[in-house]
Amino acid sequence: MTNNLGILVKGSVVKSEHFYWKSEKASLQGVRDRLRNLGLTTWIKYHMLMQRAEAKYHRKLGHLYRRAIRSLAESFGS
């Protein structure tokens, strides 16, 4: 027998982090592409910054997902 229990998880933090890092990556990518099209070698610096932003995005969102899952497990485990 199921009790039809619904679970709500607050997703505003995840959503705001996603949009922040998405715009940060797009900004860095735009600068990188402009520099590369002009033939300047400084585009490599912005490429590395963009890669770091991408890695930080994945680390941050992974942490938020793990924290939400842990919270759910603790609430049902007790």
Beta strands, then each sheet from edge to edge (+ up, - down):
end
